Amino acid sequence: MSEHEQPPLSTARYWIILARSAVIGLFAGVFAVVFLGLEHAARATLWGDLGESFVWFSGGIRALTIPVGAGLIVGFAYSLFHLPVRLKSFLEEIEEGHTDPSVTPKAIIVSFVSLVGGASLGPEAPLVVAASGFGNWLTRRAGASVVDTRTATFSGAAGALGGLMSSPFIGTLFAFELERENRMNLLFRHIIPGGVSGIMAFVVVYPFIGSPFLNLYAFPDFEFTNWYLLAGVGLGVLGAVLGLVVGALGKASAGLASRIPGPPIVRVGLGGVTLAVIAFVMPATLFSGIDALSVVIDNTATLASWLLLAVVGLKIITLSVSMATGFYGGMFFPMFFIGGTVGAVVHQLFPSLPLALAVGATMAATAAIAGIPFSVVILAVFVTGIGPPAAAVITIAVIVSVSITYGLGIVGPWSSQAPTAPG
């Protein structure tokens, strides 16, 4: 649509797009409630609260066996379902505007086993892929155009993330930042349909599970002062370094995994063994890190800095191994754990910097390596419950981090647009 054309609100086709987006949003909400409920129940049954333990060598027999079993099951699923060597990340699928409906159910199964099995991944990927895949299935049945399919993909992301984050428009922000076709009218093509989808998903999710990630962590109150803005610059540099380390190790792990001979069960099985050994040594490396970060925040005054940094190092390894060997899930919450835990260490070193700002700004700046800065800012603000003007510190940190990573020519290690890192 050119800037001189009238908005398409008067056309029947556009209202069909909005109706389809509403259906996609309803599906996204129902799927989120069912998937998260089953995943939580299965994980609690198998693991209890083991993933919140920061005690060395306390993983026990569960840590040594469950990840290995999950790796074998995931590897077998790759062969059984004839899946590609690497499943696309949900960021790639949003970016490309297409999700293959025939692959979606298989990816969901792989993701469920991955998350329950202890992989260092988050639940956002299967929720987005499920909703986007459903949207693509609807458009195929209707014989819709490629452009309408792209809209359905974004509506799926908006619905899944809108319901998950209790914000109907968070998914549209993802769509906006990942859109590469600058001539497309984003307001009518993505933002309004995405908002409709997000609202419908929110209506479904909220009555059942409330706001699972809104104000997820409780921080001590503090009085804002201007020097915190300058601290945001330093936290942005720190987050950029962490993001680059995660990206570099992820790339190296993917290279090593690609050279493992034999069927997929060998590759994913070895990944499971690696996760099991690390989980036995330090259980806090299990899962997405959502619950473990809560432990860090609640016990920042008593947990040793060296312990937290050691756990961060192990978490970077488990995230890289999880993604490289074939486990499937989201990377945002593990990145939030990595950045947030380092932020807690910063607060330990500089107690005058409030814990909420140190954690929130560092986690957002670390996750900014994904190449969607404004989305990351909103996610971090929602998760930490920080309001204005303190949110400006997070914004500054993310802008600094993105400036550094983009300056080095790195869009994001999980993006289809990501160039090879220099050197």
PEJOMO-V272173 format. One record per pair of residues at least 12 apart in sequence whose C-alpha atoms are under 7 Angstrom apart, sorted by sequence separation. I is the first residue (numbers start at 0). J is the second residue. D is the distance in whole Angstrom. If there is no record, write none. Layout:
# PEJOMO-V272173
<<I,J,D> <I,J,D>>
This chain:
# PEJOMO-V272173
<<157,169,7> <158,170,7> <345,357,7> <363,375,6> <408,420,7> <135,148,6> <157,170,3> <363,376,6> <156,170,5> <157,171,5> <343,357,6> <110,125,6> <174,189,7> <318,333,7> <342,357,5> <343,358,6> <135,151,6> <342,358,4> <363,379,6> <134,151,5> <135,152,6> <376,393,6> <107,125,5> <134,152,6> <171,189,7> <340,358,7> <376,394,6> <171,190,5> <339,358,4> <342,361,5> <131,151,7> <339,359,6> <359,379,6> <131,152,5> <134,155,6> <153,174,6> <376,397,7> <131,153,7> <171,193,5> <339,361,6> <170,193,7> <171,194,7> <338,361,5> <339,362,5> <131,155,4> <338,362,4> <359,383,6> <80,105,7> <103,128,6> <130,155,4> <131,156,6> <168,193,7> <337,362,7> <372,397,6> <103,129,6> <130,156,7> <168,194,5> <284,310,7> <311,337,6> <336,362,7> <167,194,6> <335,362,5> <338,365,5> <127,155,6> <334,362,7> <335,363,7> <355,383,7> <103,132,6> <127,156,5> <130,159,6> <168,197,6> <284,313,7> <372,401,7> <167,197,4> <284,314,5> <363,393,7> <367,397,6> <167,198,5> <334,365,7> <335,366,6> <100,132,5> <127,159,5> <334,366,5> <360,392,6> <364,396,6> <76,109,7> <98,131,6> <99,132,6> <100,133,7> <126,159,6> <127,160,7> <307,340,7> <308,341,7> <360,393,4> <364,397,4> <367,400,7> <368,401,7> <98,132,5> <167,201,6> <359,393,6> <363,397,6> <367,401,6> <89,124,6> <100,135,6> <158,193,7> <162,197,6> <331,366,6> <73,109,6> <100,136,6> <153,189,7> <157,193,5> <161,197,5> <165,201,6> <360,396,6> <364,400,5> <368,404,7> <98,135,6> <157,194,7> <89,127,7> <150,188,6> <154,192,6> <158,196,5> <162,200,5> <73,112,7> <89,128,6> <150,189,6> <154,193,4> <157,196,6> <158,197,4> <161,200,7> <162,201,4> <153,193,6> <157,197,5> <161,201,6> <304,344,6> <370,410,5> <159,200,7> <369,410,7> <370,411,5> <154,196,6> <158,200,5> <162,204,6> <368,410,7> <369,411,4> <69,112,6> <274,317,6> <289,332,6> <368,411,5> <369,412,7> <69,113,6> <288,332,6> <292,336,6> <299,343,6> <369,413,7> <165,210,6> <287,332,6> <288,333,5> <295,340,7> <164,210,7> <287,333,5> <69,116,5> <289,336,7> <296,343,7> <164,212,6> <165,213,7> <288,336,5> <292,340,7> <164,213,6> <66,116,5> <270,320,6> <65,116,6> <66,117,6> <97,148,7> <270,321,7> <97,149,6> <96,149,4> <98,152,7> <270,324,6> <97,152,6> <96,152,6> <96,153,7> <267,324,5> <266,324,6> <267,325,6> <93,152,6> <93,153,6> <252,319,6> <256,323,6> <252,320,6> <256,324,6> <245,315,6> <249,319,5> <253,323,5> <248,319,6> <252,323,6> <38,111,7> <42,115,5> <41,115,7> <249,323,7> <38,115,6> <216,293,6> <93,174,7> <94,177,5> <94,178,6> <31,126,6> <238,338,7> <27,130,5> <26,130,7> <23,130,6> <23,133,7> <23,134,6> <238,361,5> <242,365,5> <238,362,7> <241,365,6> <242,366,7> <239,364,6> <234,360,6> <235,361,7> <238,364,4> <239,365,6> <242,368,5> <234,361,5> <238,365,4> <27,155,7> <231,360,7> <235,364,5> <28,158,7> <20,151,7> <23,154,7> <24,155,7> <27,158,6> <28,159,7> <23,155,6> <27,159,5> <221,353,7> <20,154,6> <24,158,5> <28,162,6> <218,354,7> <218,355,6> <231,392,5> <235,396,4> <239,400,5> <231,393,7> <234,396,6> <235,397,6> <238,400,6> <232,395,6> <236,399,6> <228,392,5> <231,395,6> <232,396,5> <235,399,5> <236,400,6> <239,403,7> <119,284,7> <227,392,7> <231,396,5> <235,400,5> <239,404,7> <119,285,6> <120,286,6> <121,287,5> <216,382,7> <223,389,7> <246,412,6> <118,285,6> <119,286,4> <120,287,5> <214,381,6> <215,382,5> <216,383,6> <232,399,6> <117,285,5> <118,286,5> <119,287,5> <213,381,5> <214,382,5> <215,383,6> <117,286,5> <213,382,5> <214,383,5> <212,382,6> <214,384,4> <213,384,7> <20,192,6> <24,196,4> <28,200,4> <32,204,6> <114,286,6> <20,193,7> <23,196,6> <24,197,6> <27,200,6> <28,201,7> <21,195,6> <25,199,5> <29,203,6> <17,192,5> <20,195,6> <21,196,5> <24,199,5> <25,200,5> <28,203,5> <29,204,7> <20,196,5> <24,200,5> <28,204,5> <17,195,7> <21,199,6> <25,203,7> <0,183,6> <0,184,6> <78,263,7> <77,263,6> <74,263,5> <75,264,5> <74,264,4> <74,265,7> <71,264,6> <74,267,5> <73,267,7> <74,268,7> <176,371,6> <71,267,7> <70,267,5> <71,268,5> <70,268,4> <119,317,6> <120,318,7> <173,371,7> <119,318,5> <70,270,7> <67,268,6> <70,271,5> <173,374,6> <69,271,7> <119,321,6> <172,374,6> <118,321,6> <125,328,6> <67,271,4> <124,328,5> <66,271,5> <67,272,5> <123,328,7> <124,329,5> <66,272,7> <122,328,6> <123,329,5> <121,328,5> <122,329,6> <66,274,6> <67,275,6> <118,326,7> <120,328,5> <121,329,4> <66,275,5> <120,329,5> <121,330,6> <120,330,6> <121,331,7> <64,275,7> <121,332,6> <63,275,5> <121,333,7> <62,275,5> <63,276,6> <113,326,5> <120,333,6> <113,327,6> <119,333,6> <62,278,5> <63,279,6> <110,326,7> <62,279,5> <109,326,7> <110,327,5> <109,327,6> <110,328,6> <58,278,6> <59,279,6> <58,279,4> <57,279,6> <58,280,6> <56,279,6> <57,280,7> <58,281,7> <56,280,4> <57,281,7> <58,282,5> <55,280,6> <56,281,6> <57,282,7> <55,281,5> <54,281,7> <53,281,6> <53,282,7> <52,282,6> <53,283,6> <51,282,7> <52,283,5> <50,282,5> <51,283,5> <49,282,6> <50,283,5> <50,284,7> <50,285,5> <50,286,7> <51,290,6> <51,291,5> <85,325,6> <50,291,7> <51,294,7> <73,326,7> <90,413,7> <91,414,5> <90,414,6> <91,415,5> <88,413,6>>
